[in-house]
Amino acid sequence: MLLGLIALTTIISCEPWDDEQPNTDTSCDFVTCYNGGVCKDGDCDCPPGYSGSECEIDNTGNSACVGVTCYNGGTCDCPPGYTGSNCQYEVDPCAGVSCVNGDLDSDCDCNCDDGWIGSDCSTPEPEDYTFIPDAIYDICPVHIGGDREFGGDGQIVTIRCNAFIVNNTSIYVHVYFHAIEDSPDWTEGLFEGDIKIYDAPNGKKINRITSSVQSHAYYVDTDHSFDYPPITNGNLVQSFQAIGDTGGNDLGQCINNSDAELNIIFNQMTIELVDE
């Protein structure tokens, strides 16, 4: 029995001995102290001028947080919907949204006054206006090649007419009228230029053209009469009236019905007008 006790005593005496006890104080693990407070034994030790379980109350008279109990590091920790150094201002949910000609509703959307559209009611509401432009007559090509006589040999004729807005107040058409003899000396004529067909009334401007803005034609002229070539690429023009070969010289004099020429008859156009 003695030997057994000796052996047991030897085993126990070989265990390591830690003379530094671990820190088991966790009372401050989940404690937050504001405004320079320090946690001791689970409680905040507040500096002069502050009180509360987390030193969140400012008793210095320097600040006061409206609607909140937490004073975080010298700045008010404002709840949603409030702002300002002391949370004294209610946040405007429509801040940055303006209605130039209208009123804001509760969803911060603009209700526009009559005559205005757009997200901020700043765009004048357009009104449709329909008209038929005056026809354009006696557009003569300039002689640019060969002699001045097509001579009944046939001319390849290309016509293009495209409408566009200038300065929001006028509508022009760009006209391209080209005729070239297919043999033997390649007589050639060309007109290319811009012609005004509409002016907006005073106090109005043109927002856009809503009808067709172009018409084209291509054909071979083989006689001395006016031709009405089929129109392609749009409905701006009702008809092109074109003549290339005439009884005499065809280019240079621009004598009505005696030289090569083009007449343009327009379809009805629709545009949007707005107040200036």
C-alpha positions in Angstrom: 0.0 0.0 0.0 2.8 2.4 0.7 4.3 1.8 -2.6 1.0 2.6 -4.3 0.7 5.9 -2.4 4.2 6.9 -3.4 3.5 6.3 -7.0 0.3 8.4 -7.0 2.1 11.3 -5.3 4.8 11.3 -7.9 2.2 11.6 -10.8 0.4 14.5 -9.2 3.7 16.4 -8.5 4.6 16.2 -12.2 1.6 18.3 -13.4 2.6 21.9 -14.6 1.7 24.7 -12.3 0.4 28.0 -13.7 0.8 30.7 -11.1 -0.9 33.4 -13.4 -4.7 33.0 -13.3 -6.6 33.8 -16.6 -8.8 36.9 -16.7 -12.3 35.8 -16.5 -13.9 39.2 -16.3 -16.1 39.6 -19.4 -18.4 42.2 -18.0 -17.3 44.9 -20.5 -17.4 42.8 -23.7 -20.7 44.1 -24.8 -20.7 47.5 -23.3 -20.3 50.7 -25.4 -19.4 54.0 -23.7 -19.8 57.2 -25.6 -18.3 60.7 -25.2 -15.0 59.4 -23.8 -16.5 57.1 -21.1 -14.6 54.0 -20.0 -16.1 50.7 -19.0 -15.3 49.3 -15.6 -16.9 46.2 -14.2 -19.7 46.3 -16.8 -20.5 50.0 -16.2 -19.5 53.2 -18.0 -17.4 55.6 -16.0 -18.4 58.9 -17.6 -16.2 62.0 -17.9 -17.4 65.3 -16.4 -20.5 66.7 -18.1 -21.9 63.4 -19.3 -24.2 60.8 -17.7 -26.3 57.9 -18.6 -25.7 54.1 -18.7 -23.5 54.7 -21.8 -22.5 58.3 -21.1 -24.9 59.3 -23.9 -26.4 62.2 -22.1 -24.7 65.6 -22.6 -25.1 67.8 -19.6 -22.7 70.4 -20.7 -25.4 72.5 -22.5 -23.4 72.5 -25.7 -25.6 70.1 -27.6 -28.9 68.5 -27.5 -30.0 65.7 -29.8 -33.7 66.0 -30.7 -35.7 62.8 -30.8 -32.7 60.5 -29.9 -31.1 59.3 -26.7 -27.7 58.4 -28.2 -25.0 61.0 -28.5 -22.2 59.3 -30.4 -18.7 60.7 -30.1 -19.8 64.3 -30.1 -22.2 64.0 -33.0 -25.9 63.3 -32.9 -26.7 59.8 -34.2 -30.0 60.8 -36.0 -32.8 58.3 -36.6 -34.1 57.8 -40.2 -36.0 60.8 -41.4 -34.1 63.5 -39.4 -30.9 65.4 -40.0 -29.0 68.4 -38.7 -26.3 68.8 -36.1 -28.9 68.1 -33.4 -31.3 66.0 -35.5 -33.6 69.0 -35.4 -34.6 69.0 -39.1 -37.0 66.5 -40.7 -35.6 65.2 -43.9 -37.5 66.3 -47.0 -38.2 63.2 -49.0 -38.6 65.3 -52.2 -35.3 67.2 -51.8 -33.8 67.9 -55.1 -37.1 67.5 -57.0 -38.5 70.6 -58.5 -41.6 71.3 -60.6 -41.0 74.3 -62.8 -44.6 74.6 -63.9 -46.6 72.4 -61.5 -46.9 70.9 -58.0 -45.3 68.0 -56.2 -47.5 65.2 -55.0 -46.9 62.9 -52.0 -44.9 60.5 -54.1 -42.5 63.4 -55.2 -44.0 63.3 -58.8 -44.8 66.5 -60.6 -48.4 67.3 -61.5 -47.8 69.7 -64.4 -49.9 72.7 -65.2 -51.8 72.8 -68.5 -49.5 73.3 -71.4 -46.4 71.7 -69.8 -45.0 68.2 -69.8 -41.8 66.4 -68.6 -40.5 65.0 -65.3 -40.1 68.6 -63.9 -42.8 70.3 -66.0 -40.3 72.3 -67.9 -41.1 71.2 -71.4 -43.9 73.0 -73.3 -46.6 70.6 -74.4 -46.6 70.5 -78.2 -49.6 71.0 -80.4 -50.0 69.3 -83.8 -50.2 71.5 -86.8 -50.9 70.2 -90.3 -50.3 72.1 -93.6 -49.4 71.5 -97.2 -46.2 73.3 -98.4 -46.4 75.4 -101.5 -45.2 73.6 -104.6 -41.7 74.5 -105.9 -41.5 75.1 -109.6 -38.7 75.6 -112.2 -35.7 74.1 -110.4 -33.0 74.1 -113.1 -29.8 72.0 -113.0 -26.5 73.8 -113.7 -24.5 72.6 -116.7 -21.5 70.7 -115.3 -20.4 68.4 -118.2 -20.6 67.6 -121.9 -22.4 69.9 -124.3 -25.7 71.5 -123.3 -27.9 69.2 -125.4 -29.1 65.8 -124.3 -30.0 65.1 -127.9 -32.7 62.6 -127.2 -30.1 60.0 -126.2 -31.8 59.4 -122.8 -30.8 60.8 -119.5 -30.4 59.1 -116.2 -32.3 61.2 -113.7 -31.8 61.1 -109.9 -34.0 63.2 -107.6 -33.9 63.4 -103.8 -35.9 65.7 -101.4 -35.4 65.7 -97.7 -37.0 68.1 -95.1 -35.2 69.4 -92.0 -35.7 72.0 -89.3 -33.5 75.1 -89.0 -33.2 77.1 -85.7 -36.5 75.6 -84.5 -38.4 78.1 -86.5 -38.2 77.1 -90.2 -38.4 74.0 -92.4 -36.2 73.6 -95.4 -36.0 70.9 -98.0 -32.6 69.8 -99.4 -33.2 69.1 -103.1 -30.8 67.0 -105.3 -31.7 66.9 -109.0 -29.1 65.3 -111.3 -29.4 64.4 -115.0 -26.6 62.8 -117.1 -26.7 61.7 -120.7 -26.0 58.0 -121.1 -24.3 58.6 -124.5 -22.3 59.8 -126.4 -20.8 63.0 -124.8 -22.2 62.6 -121.3 -24.0 66.0 -121.1 -24.6 66.5 -117.3 -26.6 68.9 -115.1 -26.9 69.2 -111.4 -29.0 71.2 -108.9 -28.3 70.8 -105.2 -29.5 73.3 -102.6 -31.8 74.1 -99.7 -35.2 75.7 -100.2 -37.4 77.1 -97.4 -41.0 75.7 -97.3 -42.3 76.8 -93.8 -41.9 79.4 -91.1 -43.3 79.0 -87.6 -45.7 81.8 -86.4 -44.5 84.4 -83.9 -44.2 83.0 -80.4 -44.0 79.4 -81.6 -41.1 77.1 -82.4 -41.0 73.7 -84.1 -40.5 70.8 -81.8 -40.3 68.1 -84.6 -41.7 66.9 -87.9 -44.0 63.9 -87.3 -44.9 63.1 -90.9 -42.5 61.8 -93.6 -39.4 63.8 -94.2 -38.2 62.4 -97.5 -39.0 61.3 -101.0 -36.7 60.0 -103.8 -37.0 59.1 -107.5 -34.8 57.5 -110.1 -35.6 57.0 -113.9 -34.4 57.3 -117.4 -35.9 60.2 -119.5 -36.4 59.3 -123.2 -38.8 62.0 -124.5 -39.3 65.8 -124.5 -42.3 65.7 -122.1 -42.6 66.1 -118.4 -42.3 62.8 -116.6 -43.8 61.7 -113.3 -41.3 59.2 -111.9 -42.4 56.7 -109.2 -41.5 57.9 -105.7 -39.6 55.8 -103.3 -38.3 56.2 -99.7 -41.1 58.2 -98.1 -44.2 60.3 -98.6 -42.9 63.9 -98.3 -43.6 64.5 -101.9 -46.9 63.8 -103.8 -45.3 64.1 -107.2 -42.0 65.0 -109.0 -42.5 66.6 -112.4 -39.2 66.4 -114.3 -38.1 67.1 -117.8 -34.6 66.5 -119.1 -34.5 66.6 -122.9 -36.2 69.5 -124.7 -36.4 70.8 -128.3 -33.2 72.9 -127.9 -30.3 73.3 -125.6 -31.3 71.7 -122.3 -28.9 73.3 -119.8 -27.9 76.8 -118.9 -30.7 79.2 -119.7 -33.4 77.9 -117.3 -36.2 79.0 -119.6 -39.5 77.7 -118.2 -40.6 74.5 -120.1 -37.7 74.9 -122.5 -34.8 73.7 -120.4 -34.3 70.8 -118.1 -36.3 71.5 -114.9 -38.0 70.0 -111.8 -41.2 70.8 -110.1 -42.1 69.4 -106.6 -45.7 69.0 -105.4 -45.8 68.2 -101.7 -48.1 66.0 -99.6 -49.6 67.2 -96.3 -47.1 67.6 -93.5 -47.7 67.4 -89.7 -45.4 69.1 -87.2 -45.4 69.8 -83.5 -45.4 73.4 -82.4 -44.6 74.7 -78.9 -44.5 78.1 -77.2 -41.1 79.8 -77.3 
